[in-house]
Amino acid sequence: MTSFFGSVFWLLVTLGVLVTFHEFGHYWVARRCGVKVLRFSIGFGSPLWKRAGRDGTEYQIAAIPLGGYVKMLDAREGEVDPALRAQEFTGKPVWQRIAIVAAGPGFNLLFTLVAFWLMFMLGRPDVAPVVTAAPHSIAAAAGIHPGDRILSVDGRVVTTWSDAMDAVANALLARTPLPLSVRGSDGLSRQLLLPLNQLPPGQSVDKYFGELGLQLAPPPAVAATVMAGDPAAQAGMRSGDRIVSVNGQPVSDFIAFGKLIQTAAVRSPKLVIGVERAGQSLALNVTARWASLADQPSKWILGIGPPPPEAATLRYGPFKAIGASLQTTWRNTRQTFGMLGKMLSGEASTRNLSGVIGIAEVANASAHMGLSWFLQFLALVSLSLAILNLLPIPVLDGGHLLYYLIELVKGSPVSEQVMVVGQYIGMALLFSLMGLAFYNDIHRMLLS
């Protein structure tokens, strides 16, 4: 499956799951409140499949899979049979209408909690936050050394690379100095301060990460695997040998070793590789071979594999996973509202907004990383949908809730004229937001 078709497939899976859950929230609470549901639709437009249920509801899957809706019996949309008037939506008490509308985002929030809980139960494979800093970067100037292990970010204890970068990303949006606690390769802990206030305003978080220069530490220059029959094995190299030099040039890590091989072999494929084995120094004469591996561009190879990064898996038991799910949901909720506030105030750039294309790419990537990563992705998108739908914008659930709160205060429903004007304003705001997100996705694709 190509990257494009994979992205489309996992986007449809994501939208199908989350939209169904959202609309089921409206449907379930409406039925509990005695409202007749005429149609439950996943997608918009012409139906691809539909059937009538015993309860009189028409269930369908429509052609445009970018949302869904629940159509209820509503006097605003036509005459209502007197026999069904008790099941009509607008005739219900305002608190029941509030419950029905709030149920969609509420079910998205419930999905988020369950998805995070399952993720923590299954365990999310990750790597340890052992880092280095790019030369002349903010991280290097702040005192990050090769092999430093991040212990906490702004007081938040982190044990994995992803959690560390999640905390850093949130701080990058604010561009305020960020305290870090690290432990060096010498075993000593240090307190550092990343001067994120030096970053220029109005940039995307990806660009900020580049200027920050905080990176995973490269693997050490150790031959973890030596392929039988390849040049290194023929020269006598063994698994576990520490590589110290190439033609007399010192080697700092496995990435640097690979670069040295390519530059040295261009002059002559006959190389002298210095290694340490059981406390002894050896010089091995290795003749590099020009070859292509796994349909990759041809290069000089020796047949040596690097050691894997240090694994760090987040996994909890059933009860501890509940607390972790609640804590993670609350933290991401605060971060989302914080980011929205920073965008409105101009502190954070709207370039950080992502649309359908960006969601599709992340859906595809997370699905290929395993079930736990995909559950985390679904949880985060579901939480974003809940928050977005609660914004007080007409046409969204939050806009309807705003109307009902006004009704509670003034004692009568908002006039139809006000609702129509609100719908137009809401559609304009929503399409502007979608257009900006789509523009950002296209812009990122063109620059990548």
C-alpha positions in Angstrom: 0.0 0.0 0.0 1.5 3.3 -1.1 1.9 6.2 1.3 -0.9 8.1 -0.4 -3.5 5.3 -0.4 -2.4 4.3 3.1 -3.0 7.8 4.3 -6.4 7.9 2.7 -7.4 4.5 4.2 -6.3 5.3 7.7 -8.0 8.8 7.5 -11.2 7.1 6.6 -10.8 4.6 9.5 -10.1 7.5 11.8 -13.1 9.6 10.7 -15.4 6.5 10.5 -14.6 5.5 14.1 -14.7 9.0 15.7 -17.7 10.4 13.7 -19.7 7.3 14.5 -18.9 7.6 18.2 -19.8 11.3 18.2 -23.1 10.9 16.4 -24.0 7.9 18.5 -23.7 10.2 21.5 -26.4 12.5 20.1 -28.5 9.5 19.0 -28.3 7.6 22.3 -29.2 10.6 24.5 -31.9 11.8 22.1 -33.5 8.3 22.4 -33.2 8.4 26.2 -35.0 11.8 26.2 -37.8 10.5 24.0 -36.9 12.2 20.8 -37.6 10.4 17.5 -34.5 10.0 15.4 -35.3 9.9 11.7 -31.8 9.3 10.3 -28.3 8.3 11.6 -25.8 9.1 8.8 -22.0 8.6 8.6 -20.9 11.0 5.9 -22.8 13.5 3.8 -24.4 13.4 0.4 -25.9 10.5 -1.5 -26.2 7.3 0.5 -23.9 4.4 -0.5 -25.7 2.0 1.9 -28.8 2.4 4.0 -31.4 0.4 5.9 -34.4 1.1 8.1 -34.2 -0.1 11.7 -37.1 -1.5 13.8 -37.2 1.8 15.7 -38.0 3.7 12.5 -34.6 5.3 12.2 -32.9 5.2 8.8 -29.2 4.2 9.1 -26.9 5.1 6.2 -23.3 5.5 5.1 -23.0 8.4 2.7 -20.6 9.3 -0.1 -18.6 12.2 1.5 -16.9 10.7 4.6 -15.9 14.0 6.2 -18.5 14.0 9.0 -21.9 12.8 9.8 -25.2 13.8 11.4 -28.3 12.7 13.3 -31.6 14.0 11.9 -34.3 14.2 14.6 -38.0 15.0 14.4 -37.9 18.8 14.4 -40.8 21.2 14.0 -38.5 23.8 12.4 -38.1 21.6 9.4 -41.8 21.0 8.7 -45.2 19.9 10.0 -45.1 17.3 12.8 -47.8 14.7 13.1 -49.8 15.5 16.2 -49.4 11.8 17.3 -45.6 12.3 17.3 -45.5 15.8 18.9 -44.3 14.4 22.2 -41.2 13.0 20.3 -40.3 16.3 18.6 -36.9 17.9 19.5 -37.8 21.6 20.1 -40.7 20.7 22.3 -38.4 19.1 24.9 -37.3 21.0 28.0 -34.1 23.1 27.4 -32.0 20.9 29.7 -32.8 17.8 27.6 -31.8 19.7 24.4 -28.6 20.7 26.1 -27.9 17.1 27.1 -28.6 15.9 23.5 -26.3 18.4 21.9 -23.5 18.0 24.5 -23.6 14.2 24.2 -21.6 14.3 20.9 -18.5 16.0 22.4 -19.1 14.1 25.6 -18.9 10.7 23.8 -15.7 12.0 22.1 -14.2 12.7 25.5 -15.3 9.3 26.7 -13.6 7.7 23.7 -10.4 9.7 24.5 -10.3 8.3 28.0 -10.9 4.7 26.9 -8.4 4.9 24.1 -5.7 6.3 26.4 -6.6 3.6 29.0 -6.2 0.9 26.4 -2.9 2.4 25.2 -1.4 2.4 28.6 -2.7 -1.2 29.2 -1.2 -2.5 26.0 2.0 -0.5 26.4 3.4 2.1 24.0 6.8 1.1 22.6 9.2 4.1 22.6 12.8 5.0 23.1 14.6 6.6 26.1 15.1 10.4 26.0 18.9 10.2 25.6 19.8 13.2 23.6 22.4 15.3 22.0 22.4 18.9 20.5 23.0 20.0 17.0 26.1 22.3 16.6 25.5 26.0 17.2 21.9 25.3 18.3 20.0 26.7 21.3 20.2 23.3 23.0 24.0 23.3 22.6 24.3 26.8 24.0 22.2 25.8 26.9 24.6 23.0 27.9 23.1 19.9 26.4 25.9 17.3 26.0 25.9 14.1 23.9 24.4 11.3 25.9 22.4 13.4 28.3 19.2 11.8 29.6 16.2 14.1 30.1 14.7 13.5 33.5 12.0 16.2 33.5 10.7 19.1 31.4 9.4 22.1 33.4 8.9 19.9 36.4 7.1 17.1 34.5 8.9 13.8 34.9 9.4 12.1 31.5 10.7 8.6 30.7 10.3 8.4 26.9 11.4 10.5 24.0 7.9 11.1 22.8 6.7 12.4 26.2 9.8 14.7 26.4 9.2 16.1 23.0 5.5 16.6 23.7 6.4 18.7 26.7 9.0 20.6 24.7 6.6 21.3 21.8 4.0 22.8 24.1 6.7 25.1 25.6 7.9 26.1 22.1 4.5 27.6 21.3 4.8 29.9 24.3 8.5 30.8 23.6 9.3 31.1 27.3 12.5 29.8 29.0 12.1 26.1 29.7 13.7 24.4 32.7 15.2 20.9 32.0 16.6 18.3 34.4 19.1 16.0 32.8 21.6 13.3 33.8 24.9 13.1 32.0 26.8 10.1 30.9 28.9 10.6 34.0 25.8 9.9 36.2 25.6 13.4 37.5 22.3 15.4 37.3 22.2 19.0 36.1 19.6 21.7 35.8 19.5 23.6 32.5 17.4 26.4 31.0 16.5 26.4 27.4 16.1 30.1 26.4 13.1 29.6 24.1 12.4 33.3 24.3 15.3 33.8 21.8 13.1 32.2 19.1 11.6 34.6 16.6 7.8 34.9 16.7 5.4 33.7 14.1 7.1 30.5 13.1 5.7 26.9 13.0 6.6 24.5 15.8 8.6 22.3 13.3 10.9 25.3 12.5 11.3 26.0 16.2 12.4 22.4 16.8 15.0 22.8 14.0 16.4 25.9 15.7 16.3 24.3 19.1 18.5 21.4 17.9 17.5 18.9 20.5 17.9 15.4 19.0 18.0 11.8 19.9 21.6 10.8 20.6 23.0 8.7 17.8 23.9 5.0 18.5 27.4 4.4 19.8 30.1 3.2 17.3 29.6 -0.5 18.1 29.2 -3.3 15.6 26.0 -4.8 17.1 25.5 -7.1 14.1 28.1 -8.3 11.5 26.6 -9.8 8.4 28.1 -13.1 7.3 29.8 -12.9 4.0 30.0 -9.1 3.9 33.3 -7.2 3.9 33.5 -6.6 7.7 32.9 -10.3 8.5 35.5 -11.3 5.9 38.0 -9.0 7.6 37.4 -10.6 11.0 35.1 -8.1 12.7 32.9 -9.5 15.4 29.6 -8.5 16.9 30.4 -6.3 19.9 33.5 -4.7 18.5 33.8 -1.0 19.4 34.9 1.0 16.3 37.4 3.7 17.2 38.8 4.9 13.8 38.6 4.8 10.0 42.0 5.2 8.3 43.3 6.8 11.5 40.4 9.3 11.9 38.6 8.9 15.2 35.0 7.9 15.3 32.6 9.4 17.8 29.3 7.5 17.1 27.8 5.2 14.5 26.4 8.0 12.4 29.8 9.6 12.2 31.3 6.2 11.3 28.9 5.8 8.4 29.8 9.2 7.0 33.5 8.5 7.3 33.1 5.2 5.4 31.4 7.0 2.5 34.0 9.8 2.2 37.0 7.5 2.7 35.9 4.7 0.4 35.5 7.2 -2.5 39.3 7.6 -2.5 39.9 3.9 -2.0 37.6 1.1 -0.9 40.5 -0.5 1.0 40.0 0.8 4.6 41.7 0.3 7.9 39.1 0.0 10.7 40.4 0.4 14.2 38.4 -1.5 16.8 38.6 -2.4 20.5 37.8 -6.0 21.5 38.1 -7.3 25.1 40.5 -4.5 26.0 42.7 -5.0 22.9 43.2 -2.6 20.0 43.0 -4.2 16.5 43.4 -2.8 13.0 41.3 -4.7 10.5 41.8 -4.3 6.7 38.3 -4.1 5.2 37.4 -3.6 1.5 34.1 -1.8 1.2 31.6 -2.9 -1.4 29.5 -0.6 -3.6 25.9 -1.9 -3.5 22.2 -1.1 -3.1 20.3 -2.5 -0.2 16.5 -2.8 -0.1 16.0 -0.7 -3.2 17.9 2.2 -1.6 20.5 4.3 -3.6 23.8 2.5 -4.0 26.6 3.3 -1.4 29.7 1.8 0.2 28.8 -0.9 2.6 30.7 -3.0 5.2 27.8 -5.2 6.5 27.6 -3.8 10.0 24.5 -3.0 11.9 24.2 -0.4 14.8 23.0 -1.2 18.3 19.3 -0.5 18.7 18.2 2.6 20.8 17.5 2.1 24.4 13.9 0.9 24.7 11.4 2.6 27.0 7.8 1.3 27.0 5.0 3.0 28.9 2.8 0.2 30.3 0.5 0.2 33.4 -1.9 -2.2 35.0 -5.7 -1.7 34.7 -6.1 0.6 37.7 -3.0 2.7 37.3 -3.9 3.1 33.6 -7.1 4.8 34.6 -5.2 7.5 36.5 -2.7 7.9 33.7 -5.6 8.2 31.2 -7.3 10.9 33.2 -4.0 12.8 33.7 -3.1 12.6 30.0 -6.5 13.7 28.9 -6.5 16.7 31.3 -3.0 17.7 30.3 -3.8 17.6 26.6 -7.0 19.5 27.2 -5.1 22.3 28.9 -2.5 22.3 26.2 -5.1 22.5 23.4 -7.0 25.4 25.0 -3.6 27.0 25.7 -2.6 26.7 22.1 -6.0 28.2 20.9 -5.5 31.1 23.3 -2.0 31.7 22.1 -3.1 31.7 18.5 -5.9 34.2 19.2 -3.5 36.5 21.1 -0.9 36.2 18.4 1.7 34.5 20.7 1.6 31.3 18.6 1.5 31.1 14.8 -1.6 29.8 13.0 0.9 27.9 10.9 0.6 25.2 13.5 -2.9 24.4 12.5 -3.2 21.2 10.5 -6.1 19.9 8.4 -7.3 16.8 6.7 -4.0 16.2 4.8 -1.9 16.5 8.0 -4.3 14.2 9.9 -4.2 11.6 7.1 -0.3 11.6 7.1 -0.2 11.2 10.9 -2.9 8.5 10.9 -0.9 6.5 8.3 2.4 6.9 10.3 0.9 6.0 13.7 -1.0 3.0 12.3 2.3 1.6 11.0 3.9 2.1 14.4 1.5 -0.3 16.1 -1.9 -0.4 17.8 -0.8 1.5 20.9 0.4 4.5 18.8 -2.8 4.4 16.7 -4.9 4.4 19.9 -3.0 7.4 21.1 -3.6 9.2 17.8 -7.3 8.4 17.9 -7.5 9.7 21.5 -5.8 13.0 20.6 -8.0 13.5 17.5 -11.1 12.6 19.4 -10.2 15.1 22.1 -9.6 17.8 19.5 -13.0 17.0 17.9 -14.7 17.4 21.4 -13.0 20.7 22.0 -13.6 22.0 18.5 -17.3 21.1 18.7 -17.7 22.9 22.0 -16.4 26.2 20.7 -19.3 28.8 20.7 -19.5 28.9 16.9 -23.0 28.5 15.3 -23.3 25.3 13.2 -21.1 23.5 15.8 -22.5 21.9 19.0 -21.0 24.7 21.0 -23.1 27.3 19.1 -26.3 25.4 19.8 -25.4 25.1 23.4 -24.8 28.9 23.5 -28.4 29.4 22.1 -29.8 27.2 24.8 -27.9 29.0 27.5 -29.3 32.3 26.3 -32.7 30.7 26.3 -32.2 29.7 29.9 -31.3 33.3 30.8 -34.0 35.1 28.9 -36.7 32.5 29.3 -37.6 32.1 25.6 -35.8 30.6 22.6 -33.5 32.6 20.4 -35.4 34.0 17.4 -35.2 32.2 14.1 -33.7 35.3 12.4 -30.8 35.4 15.0 -30.2 31.7 14.4 -30.1 32.1 10.6 -27.6 35.0 10.9 -25.6 32.9 13.3 -25.5 30.0 10.9 -24.0 32.2 8.2 -21.4 33.6 10.5 -20.6 30.1 11.8 -20.2 28.7 8.3 -17.9 31.6 7.3 -15.7 31.1 10.4 -15.6 27.3 10.0 -14.8 27.4 6.3 -12.1 30.1 7.0 -10.6 27.8 9.6 -10.7 24.8 7.3 -9.2 26.8 4.5 -6.3 28.0 6.7 -5.6 24.4 7.9 -5.7 23.1 4.3 -3.3 25.9 3.2 -0.9 25.0 6.0 -0.9 21.3 4.9 -0.2 22.2 1.2 2.5 24.7 2.3 4.2 22.0 4.4 4.1 19.5 1.5 5.6 21.9 -0.9 8.5 22.7 1.5 9.2 19.1 2.5 
